[in-house]
Amino acid sequence: MNVYQGSNLPRTLSNPVVTVGTFDGVHKGHQALFERMKELAFRCDGETLVITFNTHPRIVLNHRHDLRMLNTFEEKIRLIKKAGIENVWVLPFTRSFAEMSASGFVSEYLSGKAGVRHFIVGYDHTFGKGGKASFDELKQLSYKMGFGLEKIEAVLVDGITVGSTSIREALAMGEILRANKLLGYHYSLSGRIVRGNQIGKLIGYPTANLAPTDPHKLIPSTGVYACIADWKGRSFKGMANIGYRPTIDANRLTIEANIFNFDREIYNDYITIRFVERIRDERRFGGLQQLKGQLGLDKEKVMKLFGEQSVEGQSHAE
């Protein structure tokens, strides 16, 4: 996949089938849109082009620095590539860029620079200054400039409309199964392993303590999760805890994983934790022995959940 950054495309694309958006999560709705793009590109002997941005528009326009994202930028690019898109064009999103009208963007970027043959938008896509351009306005622009236009309808999973907001809400409530269904893959956190207080090792459940690489990445609700840990191209079953470790009176949020059948020193290595299912709430225990007993029960539950399923070499989003 070709990734272009900046305000200009360095080459002329062949009959490009184009879409534009933030694509946070690259979820099942986005995936359906990408599939339709590939169908159209095949029919017209063209190329697929996703236009996205180097930062989320809400951060620039609303100063929402507290906004938490489903993907890091690198994850988003990898997921778009995995979906089979041939070209990604990353535009710098600025306040002056946001002031551009729909007709100005279509004229300068879609038609002028990309040479769009077909333009595809999602069911809830907003366009132009203030997101006020309607689909009917886009139709008029497509007639005027000579390209095809299509709107993809909403994708429903278990009666829920797939969208980045609904996925964020599910993760905030710890509903990881629902989030994963809407995403079409396991939600994950990646980061560097840092040294903890060694309590887990003391009671027989050593943990890898994760320092996420991106402070804007959404962290799921506190609790204990069945997980898969990806390290240096290998995958391992495990259980992860997100929380404040009330049994030892810790006062800051930690993300730690007990990786099954794993005995390696991996401090400063980078790993990815994929969340499979939430097992229970985080809670305070009467002491370390009581905590140890509960961790044994947690591990039994996680192993039963995985059953004989192998995760070694299993494909994943990242």
C-alpha positions as CSV (number, residue, x, y, z in Angstrom):
1,M,0.0,0.0,0.0
2,N,1.2,3.5,-0.8
3,V,1.0,6.1,1.9
4,Y,1.2,9.8,0.8
5,Q,1.5,12.7,3.3
6,G,1.1,16.4,2.6
7,S,-1.2,18.6,0.5
8,N,-0.3,17.1,-2.9
9,L,-0.4,13.6,-4.4
10,P,3.0,12.8,-6.0
11,R,1.5,10.8,-8.8
12,T,-1.6,10.5,-11.0
13,L,-3.8,7.6,-10.0
14,S,-5.7,5.5,-12.5
15,N,-9.5,5.9,-12.3
16,P,-9.4,6.4,-8.5
17,V,-12.3,5.3,-6.3
18,V,-12.1,7.6,-3.3
19,T,-13.5,8.0,0.2
20,V,-12.7,10.6,2.8
21,G,-12.9,10.4,6.6
22,T,-11.2,10.0,10.0
23,F,-11.8,6.2,10.1
24,D,-11.0,5.8,13.8
25,G,-11.4,2.1,14.6
26,V,-11.5,1.0,11.0
27,H,-14.5,-1.0,12.2
28,K,-17.0,-3.1,10.3
29,G,-18.8,-0.1,8.9
30,H,-15.5,1.2,7.4
31,Q,-14.6,-2.3,6.2
32,A,-17.9,-2.5,4.3
33,L,-17.2,0.8,2.6
34,F,-13.7,-0.4,1.7
35,E,-15.1,-3.6,0.2
36,R,-17.5,-1.5,-2.0
37,M,-14.6,0.6,-3.1
38,K,-12.6,-2.4,-4.2
39,E,-15.6,-3.7,-6.2
40,L,-16.0,-0.4,-8.1
41,A,-12.2,-0.2,-8.7
42,F,-12.2,-3.7,-10.2
43,R,-15.1,-2.8,-12.5
44,C,-13.4,0.4,-13.8
45,D,-9.8,-0.9,-13.8
46,G,-9.0,1.8,-11.2
47,E,-7.3,2.2,-7.8
48,T,-8.7,2.7,-4.3
49,L,-7.7,5.8,-2.4
50,V,-8.6,6.6,1.2
51,I,-8.1,10.2,2.2
52,T,-7.7,10.7,5.9
53,F,-6.1,13.2,8.3
54,N,-3.0,13.5,10.5
55,T,-5.2,14.3,13.5
56,H,-8.8,14.0,14.5
57,P,-10.8,17.1,13.4
58,R,-12.5,17.4,16.8
59,I,-9.1,17.9,18.5
60,V,-8.4,20.8,16.2
61,L,-11.8,22.4,16.0
62,N,-13.0,21.8,19.6
63,H,-9.7,21.6,21.4
64,R,-10.8,18.1,22.5
65,H,-7.4,17.0,23.9
66,D,-9.3,14.6,26.2
67,L,-10.7,12.7,23.2
68,R,-9.6,9.1,23.3
69,M,-9.0,7.3,20.0
70,L,-9.7,3.6,19.1
71,N,-6.5,3.5,17.0
72,T,-3.1,5.1,17.0
73,F,-2.3,6.6,13.6
74,E,0.0,3.6,12.9
75,E,-2.7,1.1,13.8
76,K,-5.2,2.9,11.5
77,I,-2.8,2.7,8.6
78,R,-2.1,-1.0,9.2
79,L,-5.8,-1.8,9.4
80,I,-6.5,0.1,6.2
81,K,-3.7,-1.8,4.5
82,K,-5.1,-5.1,5.8
83,A,-8.5,-4.1,4.3
84,G,-6.9,-4.2,0.9
85,I,-6.8,-0.5,0.1
86,E,-4.1,0.5,-2.4
87,N,-3.5,4.1,-1.6
88,V,-3.8,6.3,1.5
89,W,-3.4,10.1,1.4
90,V,-2.9,11.8,4.7
91,L,-3.9,15.4,4.7
92,P,-2.8,17.9,7.4
93,F,-6.0,19.0,9.2
94,T,-5.8,22.6,10.3
95,R,-8.3,25.3,11.2
96,S,-7.9,26.9,7.8
97,F,-8.4,23.6,6.1
98,A,-11.7,23.2,8.1
99,E,-12.9,26.5,6.7
100,M,-12.9,25.1,3.1
101,S,-16.4,24.6,1.6
102,A,-17.5,21.3,0.2
103,S,-17.3,22.6,-3.3
104,G,-13.8,24.0,-2.7
105,F,-12.6,20.6,-1.3
106,V,-14.2,18.7,-4.2
107,S,-12.8,21.0,-6.8
108,E,-9.3,21.3,-5.3
109,Y,-8.6,17.9,-3.8
110,L,-11.0,15.3,-5.1
111,S,-11.3,16.4,-8.7
112,G,-8.2,18.6,-9.1
113,K,-5.5,16.6,-7.3
114,A,-6.9,13.1,-7.0
115,G,-8.8,13.0,-10.3
116,V,-11.7,11.1,-8.7
117,R,-13.7,8.6,-10.8
118,H,-16.0,7.5,-8.1
119,F,-16.6,9.0,-4.6
120,I,-18.1,6.9,-1.8
121,V,-19.2,8.2,1.5
122,G,-20.6,6.6,4.7
123,Y,-24.2,6.9,5.8
124,D,-23.4,9.6,8.4
125,H,-20.6,11.4,6.6
126,T,-20.4,15.1,7.1
127,F,-18.7,17.3,4.6
128,G,-17.3,20.8,4.0
129,K,-17.1,23.7,6.4
130,G,-19.0,22.9,9.6
131,G,-20.0,19.5,8.1
132,K,-23.1,21.1,6.6
133,A,-22.9,19.9,3.0
134,S,-25.8,17.5,2.3
135,F,-25.6,14.4,0.2
136,D,-27.8,16.2,-2.4
137,E,-25.2,19.0,-2.6
138,L,-22.6,16.4,-3.2
139,K,-24.8,14.9,-6.0
140,Q,-24.9,18.3,-7.7
141,L,-21.1,18.6,-7.4
142,S,-20.6,15.1,-8.8
143,Y,-22.8,15.9,-11.8
144,K,-21.0,19.2,-12.4
145,M,-17.5,17.6,-12.2
146,G,-18.2,14.3,-13.8
147,F,-17.6,11.6,-11.2
148,G,-19.8,8.9,-9.7
149,L,-21.2,9.2,-6.2
150,E,-22.5,6.5,-3.8
151,K,-23.5,6.4,-0.2
152,I,-23.0,3.3,1.9
153,E,-25.8,2.5,4.3
154,A,-25.3,1.8,8.0
155,V,-23.9,-1.6,9.1
156,L,-25.8,-3.3,11.9
157,V,-24.4,-5.9,14.3
158,D,-26.9,-7.4,16.7
159,G,-29.2,-4.5,16.0
160,I,-26.5,-1.9,16.9
161,T,-25.4,0.6,14.3
162,V,-21.6,0.2,13.9
163,G,-19.8,3.5,14.7
164,S,-16.8,4.8,16.5
165,T,-18.9,6.4,19.2
166,S,-20.8,3.2,20.0
167,I,-17.5,1.3,20.2
168,R,-16.0,3.9,22.6
169,E,-19.1,3.6,24.8
170,A,-18.8,-0.2,24.9
171,L,-15.2,0.0,25.9
172,A,-15.9,2.5,28.6
173,M,-18.4,0.1,30.1
174,G,-16.1,-2.8,29.8
175,E,-18.3,-4.5,27.2
176,I,-15.3,-5.9,25.3
177,L,-17.3,-8.6,23.5
178,R,-19.7,-6.0,22.0
179,A,-16.8,-3.7,21.1
180,N,-14.9,-6.5,19.3
181,K,-18.0,-7.5,17.4
182,L,-18.4,-4.0,16.1
183,L,-14.7,-3.7,15.3
184,G,-14.4,-7.0,13.6
185,Y,-11.2,-7.7,15.6
186,H,-9.9,-7.7,19.1
187,Y,-9.4,-4.3,20.6
188,S,-5.8,-3.8,21.7
189,L,-3.3,-1.7,23.5
190,S,0.4,-1.6,22.6
191,G,3.3,-0.3,24.5
192,R,6.6,-0.8,26.3
193,I,7.0,-3.2,29.3
194,V,8.1,-1.3,32.4
195,R,9.2,-2.6,35.8
196,G,6.4,-2.8,38.4
197,N,6.4,-3.4,42.1
198,Q,7.0,-7.2,41.7
199,I,3.9,-8.1,43.8
200,G,2.6,-10.4,41.0
201,K,5.9,-12.3,40.9
202,L,5.9,-12.6,44.7
203,I,2.5,-14.4,44.7
204,G,3.2,-16.6,41.7
205,Y,1.5,-14.5,39.0
206,P,4.3,-12.3,37.4
207,T,2.9,-9.6,35.2
208,A,4.1,-7.5,32.3
209,N,3.3,-3.9,33.0
210,L,2.4,-2.0,29.9
211,A,3.1,1.7,29.3
212,P,0.9,2.6,26.3
213,T,2.8,4.2,23.4
214,D,0.0,6.8,22.7
215,P,-1.6,8.9,25.5
216,H,-4.7,9.5,23.3
217,K,-5.5,5.8,22.9
218,L,-8.7,4.8,24.8
219,I,-8.1,2.4,27.7
220,P,-11.0,0.1,28.4
221,S,-12.9,0.0,31.7
222,T,-11.2,-1.3,34.8
223,G,-11.4,-5.0,35.4
224,V,-9.8,-8.4,34.6
225,Y,-9.8,-9.6,31.0
226,A,-8.9,-12.7,29.1
227,C,-6.3,-11.6,26.6
228,I,-3.8,-12.5,24.0
229,A,-0.3,-11.1,24.2
230,D,1.6,-10.6,21.0
231,W,5.4,-10.4,21.4
232,K,8.0,-10.6,18.6
233,G,5.7,-12.3,16.2
234,R,4.4,-14.8,18.7
235,S,1.0,-14.9,20.5
236,F,0.3,-16.2,24.0
237,K,-2.8,-16.6,26.1
238,G,-3.1,-14.6,29.3
239,M,-5.2,-12.5,31.6
240,A,-4.9,-8.7,32.0
241,N,-5.8,-6.4,34.8
242,I,-6.7,-2.7,34.2
243,G,-7.1,-0.8,37.4
244,Y,-5.7,0.8,40.5
245,R,-4.8,-2.4,42.4
246,P,-6.8,-1.5,45.6
247,T,-5.5,-4.6,47.5
248,I,-2.1,-2.9,47.8
249,D,-3.5,0.6,47.9
250,A,-1.9,1.7,44.6
251,N,-3.1,5.1,43.5
252,R,-2.5,5.2,39.7
253,L,-4.0,3.3,36.8
254,T,-2.0,0.3,35.6
255,I,-2.3,-2.1,32.7
256,E,-0.6,-5.5,33.5
257,A,-0.8,-8.9,31.9
258,N,0.0,-12.3,33.3
259,I,1.1,-14.2,30.3
260,F,0.6,-18.0,30.5
261,N,3.5,-20.4,30.0
262,F,5.9,-17.5,29.5
263,D,9.1,-17.0,31.4
264,R,11.2,-14.3,29.8
265,E,12.7,-11.0,30.8
266,I,11.0,-8.5,28.5
267,Y,11.6,-5.2,30.2
268,N,11.7,-2.4,27.6
269,D,10.3,-4.7,24.9
270,Y,7.2,-3.7,23.1
271,I,4.1,-5.9,23.2
272,T,0.4,-5.8,22.1
273,I,-2.4,-6.9,24.4
274,R,-5.6,-8.0,22.7
275,F,-8.6,-8.1,24.9
276,V,-10.9,-11.1,24.4
277,E,-13.5,-11.1,27.2
278,R,-14.0,-9.3,30.5
279,I,-13.9,-11.8,33.4
280,R,-14.8,-9.7,36.4
281,D,-14.6,-6.3,38.1
282,E,-11.5,-5.1,39.9
283,R,-12.0,-5.3,43.6
284,R,-10.2,-5.1,46.9
285,F,-9.2,-8.3,48.7
286,G,-8.3,-8.9,52.3
287,G,-4.6,-9.6,51.6
288,L,-2.2,-11.0,49.1
289,Q,-3.2,-14.7,49.8
290,Q,-6.8,-13.9,49.1
291,L,-5.8,-12.1,45.9
292,K,-3.6,-15.1,44.9
293,G,-6.6,-17.4,45.4
294,Q,-8.8,-15.3,43.2
295,L,-6.1,-15.1,40.5
296,G,-6.1,-18.9,40.5
297,L,-9.8,-18.9,39.9
298,D,-9.4,-16.2,37.2
299,K,-6.8,-18.2,35.4
300,E,-9.0,-21.3,35.4
301,K,-11.9,-19.3,33.9
302,V,-9.7,-17.8,31.2
303,M,-8.2,-21.2,30.3
304,K,-11.7,-22.7,30.1
305,L,-12.8,-19.8,27.9
306,F,-9.9,-20.4,25.5
307,G,-10.3,-24.2,25.7
308,E,-8.0,-25.9,23.3
309,Q,-8.0,-23.0,21.0
310,S,-4.4,-22.1,19.9
311,V,-3.5,-18.5,19.6
312,E,0.1,-19.1,18.3
313,G,0.4,-17.3,15.0
314,Q,-3.2,-16.2,15.1
315,S,-3.9,-13.3,12.8
316,H,-4.8,-10.0,14.4
317,A,-5.4,-6.4,13.5
318,E,-1.9,-5.1,14.3
